[in-house]
Amino acid sequence: MMLMKQALIYFSFLLLCFYDCDGATLAHSPAQAPSKHVAEVPAKAQTLTPTKAPTALPVSAVEPPSQVPLVQAPPHKALFTPTDVTKILEKAGIFSVFIRLLKSTSVSIQIENQLNVSNTLTIFAPTNGAFAALKPGTLNTLSTEDKVQLVQYHILPSVVSLQNFQTLSNPVRTQASNTNDYPLNVIVEGSIVNISTGIVNTTISGTVYEDNQLAIYKVDKVLLPLGIFAPKPKTKQLAPTPTPAKPSKSANLSSSSSSLPSEESLSPNVAEGDKSKALAQTNNGVIHIGVVIVTLISMWGYF
């Protein structure tokens, strides 16, 4: 009897445990459904994200050529390394004629020496098109000294930024001989820098290179100074005065003979008798002249 009661208690304990386990599984099974739903939502959102990406913004407009250097200056230039002007112009690619002038006149060496001792310079560099616009043979007619002055006329002895040209006083001093024979005037109108030599008017069309020691600007015309290309005044050449010709002996004889009155030169109103009388007087006059000459000759020999 005791064994049966123990068996019933054990059996009821098993039923109770089974009921608790089953209830736990039933209680946890609904909670798994939201986890699956939550996992699917980010997946769908990720697939939709690329389709709603914003379109690319338009590229900003390029700055004016006068503000963008053709050759960028190094961020940190060593103090002991001077700037090589010819290499900068070679990188720009449109200044080969100006480079030849710099080298042939040795002005490039002068510029290098000046920059090596921390001097500052501003260079107006004419393009190849500017030299092509000159009259054929213009450079070939110049002497070596004139070529040096022409190149130095394109160089200012200080660095000038585009914003500081309006602070210069005219005539602007260049590295040419003097401002009297080589005047250069700069007039600023807004953002435009006008340059006048007295023969050529042009503007700065762009920046080639700029740092705290050197500024190179592009110009579309060669700056022709008055000291070299000023029109010379035309001098009037006086015609030579004709020298009187010396009379020849034949001319003297003819003039002497023509001085004697001829028969035809007598007036037609004179009668025939008068004509003969006039001829007799003429002959007598000739005879008398001859006698006087002979007398003078004889007297000269006597003395």
C-alpha positions in Angstrom: 0.0 0.0 0.0 2.8 2.3 0.9 4.5 1.6 -2.4 1.4 2.5 -4.4 1.2 5.9 -2.7 4.8 6.6 -3.4 4.3 5.6 -7.1 1.3 8.0 -7.4 3.3 10.8 -5.8 6.2 10.2 -8.2 3.8 10.0 -11.2 2.1 13.3 -10.3 5.5 14.9 -9.8 6.4 13.9 -13.4 3.2 15.3 -14.7 3.9 18.6 -13.0 7.4 18.8 -14.4 6.1 18.0 -17.9 3.5 20.7 -17.6 6.0 23.3 -16.6 8.4 22.5 -19.4 5.7 22.6 -22.0 4.4 26.0 -20.7 7.9 27.4 -20.9 8.3 26.4 -24.5 4.9 27.8 -25.3 5.7 31.0 -23.6 9.1 31.5 -25.5 7.8 30.5 -28.9 5.8 33.8 -29.7 8.8 35.9 -28.7 10.9 34.6 -31.6 8.7 36.0 -34.3 9.5 39.7 -33.6 13.2 39.0 -33.7 12.8 37.6 -37.2 10.8 40.7 -38.2 13.3 43.1 -36.8 16.2 41.4 -38.7 14.3 41.8 -42.0 13.6 45.5 -41.6 17.3 46.6 -41.8 17.9 44.3 -44.8 15.1 46.0 -46.7 16.3 49.5 -45.7 19.8 48.6 -46.9 18.6 47.6 -50.3 16.6 50.9 -50.7 19.4 53.2 -49.6 21.5 53.2 -52.8 18.5 54.1 -55.0 17.8 57.2 -52.9 21.4 58.5 -52.9 21.7 62.3 -53.8 23.0 63.2 -57.2 26.5 64.6 -57.7 26.9 68.3 -57.2 28.0 70.3 -60.4 31.7 71.2 -60.6 32.4 74.7 -59.5 33.4 77.3 -62.1 37.1 77.8 -62.9 38.6 81.0 -61.6 39.6 83.7 -64.0 43.0 83.2 -65.7 44.4 86.3 -64.0 43.9 84.6 -60.6 45.1 81.1 -61.4 48.9 80.8 -62.0 50.0 78.6 -65.0 52.8 77.3 -62.9 52.1 76.7 -59.2 54.7 77.8 -56.7 56.1 75.2 -54.3 54.5 75.3 -50.8 57.8 75.7 -49.0 60.7 77.0 -51.1 64.2 76.6 -49.7 65.9 79.9 -49.0 69.2 78.8 -50.5 67.6 77.7 -53.8 66.7 80.6 -56.2 63.8 80.3 -58.5 64.7 79.3 -62.0 62.7 81.7 -64.3 63.5 79.9 -67.5 62.2 76.5 -66.1 59.0 78.2 -65.0 58.5 79.7 -68.5 59.3 76.3 -70.1 56.6 74.6 -68.0 54.0 77.2 -69.2 54.9 76.3 -72.8 54.1 79.5 -74.6 57.2 81.7 -74.0 60.0 80.0 -76.1 60.9 83.3 -77.9 61.2 85.2 -74.6 63.3 82.4 -73.2 65.7 82.6 -76.1 66.0 86.4 -75.5 66.7 85.9 -71.8 69.5 83.4 -72.5 71.1 85.2 -75.5 71.3 88.5 -73.6 72.4 86.7 -70.4 69.6 88.5 -68.5 68.5 85.1 -67.2 71.9 84.9 -65.3 71.3 88.4 -63.9 67.8 87.4 -62.7 69.2 84.3 -61.0 71.8 86.3 -59.2 69.3 88.9 -58.0 66.9 86.2 -56.7 69.8 84.4 -55.1 70.5 87.5 -52.8 66.8 87.7 -51.9 65.9 90.5 -54.3 62.3 90.6 -55.5 61.3 91.0 -59.2 58.2 91.3 -61.4 58.4 90.1 -65.0 56.0 90.8 -67.9 56.4 87.8 -70.2 55.3 88.3 -73.8 53.8 85.2 -75.4 55.1 83.7 -78.7 52.0 85.2 -80.4 53.1 88.6 -79.1 56.5 88.3 -80.9 54.8 86.9 -84.0 52.7 90.1 -84.2 55.9 92.2 -84.6 57.0 93.3 -88.1 59.3 90.7 -89.7 62.9 91.2 -88.8 62.2 93.5 -85.8 64.5 91.7 -83.4 67.2 91.0 -86.0 67.6 94.8 -86.6 68.4 95.4 -82.9 71.9 95.5 -81.6 73.0 93.4 -78.6 72.7 96.4 -76.3 69.2 97.2 -77.5 68.1 93.6 -77.0 69.4 93.7 -73.4 67.4 97.0 -72.8 64.3 95.5 -74.4 64.4 92.5 -72.0 65.1 94.5 -68.9 62.3 96.9 -69.9 60.0 93.9 -69.1 61.3 93.6 -65.5 60.4 95.6 -62.4 62.9 95.7 -59.5 60.3 94.7 -56.9 57.5 92.1 -56.6 54.0 93.5 -57.3 50.8 91.5 -56.8 47.8 92.1 -59.0 46.1 93.9 -56.1 49.0 96.3 -55.6 49.5 97.7 -59.1 47.3 100.6 -58.3 49.8 101.7 -55.6 52.5 102.3 -58.2 53.3 105.8 -59.4 53.9 106.6 -63.1 56.2 106.4 -64.8 57.0 103.0 -63.3 60.7 102.3 -62.9 62.0 99.2 -64.8 65.4 97.7 -65.0 66.1 99.4 -68.4 68.4 102.5 -68.5 66.1 105.3 -67.2 62.5 106.3 -67.1 63.0 109.3 -69.5 63.9 107.2 -72.5 62.1 104.1 -71.2 58.8 105.3 -69.6 56.2 102.7 -68.5 52.8 103.7 -67.3 50.4 101.4 -65.5 46.7 102.3 -65.1 44.3 100.0 -63.1 40.6 99.9 -64.0 38.8 97.6 -61.6 40.5 94.2 -62.0 42.2 95.1 -65.3 45.8 96.3 -65.3 46.6 98.4 -68.4 50.2 98.9 -69.5 51.3 101.7 -71.9 54.8 102.3 -73.3 54.0 105.3 -75.5 54.0 103.0 -78.5 52.2 99.9 -77.3 49.1 99.5 -75.1 48.3 96.1 -73.6 46.9 94.4 -70.5 47.9 91.7 -68.1 46.1 88.6 -69.4 47.1 86.1 -66.7 49.4 85.0 -63.9 52.2 82.7 -64.8 53.9 82.4 -61.4 53.7 84.2 -58.1 55.3 83.8 -54.7 56.7 86.2 -52.1 59.8 86.9 -54.1 58.9 86.7 -57.8 55.8 87.4 -59.9 55.5 86.6 -63.6 52.6 87.9 -65.6 51.5 87.1 -69.2 51.1 89.9 -71.7 49.9 89.5 -75.3 52.1 92.3 -76.7 55.8 93.0 -76.6 56.5 96.1 -74.6 58.3 98.4 -77.1 60.1 101.3 -75.3 60.4 104.8 -76.8 64.2 104.7 -76.3 64.5 102.0 -79.0 61.4 102.2 -81.2 60.5 105.9 -81.1 60.0 107.2 -84.7 63.0 109.4 -85.7 62.3 112.8 -87.1 62.9 113.1 -90.8 65.5 115.7 -91.7 65.1 117.6 -95.0 68.1 117.2 -97.2 69.0 120.5 -99.1 69.7 120.2 -102.8 73.3 120.9 -103.6 73.9 124.3 -105.3 75.1 123.9 -108.9 78.6 125.1 -109.5 79.0 127.5 -112.4 80.6 125.9 -115.4 83.9 127.4 -116.6 83.6 129.0 -120.1 85.6 127.3 -122.7 87.9 129.1 -125.2 85.6 128.4 -128.0 82.8 130.0 -126.0 85.0 133.1 -125.4 85.8 133.4 -129.0 82.2 133.1 -130.0 81.2 135.6 -127.3 83.9 138.1 -128.5 82.9 137.6 -132.0 79.2 138.0 -131.2 80.0 141.3 -129.3 81.1 142.8 -132.6 78.1 144.2 -134.5 77.3 142.2 -137.6 75.9 143.5 -140.7 72.6 141.8 -140.0 72.3 143.4 -136.6 72.2 146.9 -138.0 68.9 148.6 -138.1 67.0 148.1 -141.4 66.4 151.9 -141.5 70.1 152.6 -142.1 70.9 153.3 -145.7 73.5 151.5 -147.7 76.0 154.4 -147.2 75.5 154.3 -143.5 76.1 150.6 -143.4 79.5 151.0 -145.1 80.4 153.9 -142.8 79.5 151.8 -139.8 81.6 148.9 -141.0 84.6 151.3 -141.6 84.3 152.6 -138.0 84.2 149.1 -136.7 87.3 148.1 -138.5 89.1 151.2 -137.4 88.1 150.5 -133.8 89.6 147.0 -134.1 92.8 148.4 -135.6 93.1 151.0 -132.9 92.7 148.4 -130.2 95.4 146.3 -131.8 97.8 149.3 -131.9 97.2 150.0 -128.3 98.0 146.4 -127.3 101.2 146.3 -129.3 102.3 149.6 -127.8 101.7 148.3 -124.3 103.7 145.1 -125.0 106.6 147.1 -126.3 106.6 149.3 -123.3 106.5 146.4 -120.9 109.5 144.9 -122.7 111.4 148.2 -122.5 110.9 148.5 -118.8 
